């Protein structure tokens, strides 16, 4: 469903489908920056985050966002740059370590056990009607 949202980068009001929290213009620019990083890492595969940021003039904050979005991955398993949001363990990408993901999934299953009933009814789209 479409709704109005402010772009997280530039603040512009845009129509969002819920997939992105940035406007189409910023999304295009963001994809171009990511492509530059991807090309740089193909050419210099053993680069660290600071080298990429300095050589491409890209903020470390943006690189960290790509890591959190699982668009990039840190090669070393033990690092101090990216930590699990729940337990603080070192992770290579994403927001949570494997252990916390498993625990969250288990907690979810326990909380909703017996509440989720498969729905077999068919459904269809109802157009928006002005009231």
N, C-alpha and C positions, 0 to 999 in steps of 0.2 A: 504494500500500500504506500502511496506517495504521501509525503508530508514535508513541511517546510523545516529547515534546519540551518543553523549557522555553521559555516565552514570553520573547522578547528584551526586552520592555518591563517586565513585572511579575514574571517569574520563575516564574509558575504552571505546573505540569505540565499539559499538554493533549494530546489525541490529534490528531496532525497528519496530513494527507494529502500533505504535501510541498509544497503550494502556498504556504503562509504560514508565517512563523517567529514569528508572534504569535498569542496565544489569541483565540478568538472575541470575548470581551469587549473586549480592547484593539483588535482589528480594527474593531469597531463604533465605538469612540471615535475611532480613527484616521481612519476614513471621515468621521465627523462634522466633525473638525477640517479635513480636506481640503476638505470641502464649504464650510466657512466661508471658507477661502482662495479657493476658486473663485468664490464669490459676491462676495467683496471685490474680486477682480481684475476681475470683470465690471463692477463699479461704478466702480472706480478703476484703469483698465487700465495706466497708466504708473507704477504704484507700484514702488518698489524693495524689496529683501528686508528691509531694516531697517524700513521703514515698515509692511510687512505684519506683521512680527514684533511691533513695538511696539503697533500699533493693535489687533491681535487677541490679544495676549498669548500668542504661540506662539513656541517657541524657534527660533532660527536653525538649530540642529542638525536639527530636524524638517523645516524647509523644505528644507535641503540634502539630507536623505534623500529627500524627494519629487522633488527635481531628479535625484538619482542613479537613482531608480526610473523616470525619464522620465514622471512624472505632472505635472511642471511644467517650464517651459522659460524660460531667461533670454533676453530679447529681444536684447540686444547680443551680437554674435559675439565681441568682444574684451572679456573680463571677467577679473578676478583672483579671483573667488569660487569658480568651479568649474573644476577643471583635470583633464586626462586623467591617469588613474592610472598610465599607463605612461610617457608622454613629458613630461607637464606642460604641454601646450598647452591654451589656453583652449577650453572647450566650453560648449554651451548646456544640455545635459542628458545624462544617462547617466553612464557610467564611463570611456569611452574615446573618443578623437577618431576621425574617419572613417579617417584614415591607419592608426592602430594597429589598428582593427577589420579593415581590409583585410589588414594584415600578419599578424594572428592567424589570420584565415581561411586565408590562403595557407599559413602554417606548419602549420595543422591538415591541410589537403589534402595537403601534402608528407609529413607524418608518417604519415598513414593511407592513402596511395596504394597501391592493390593489396591492402590488408588488408580492406577493406569488401566483403563479398560479399553480393549481394542474396539474401534468404531468401524462398523461395516456399512453404515449408511452412505449413500452417494451424496455428493454436494455439487453445487454449481455457483457461478458468480452472480451476485445481485448488483446491478448497477446502482451507483449513488443516486439517491432521490432527494431533491431539495425539500426540506420540511418547513 
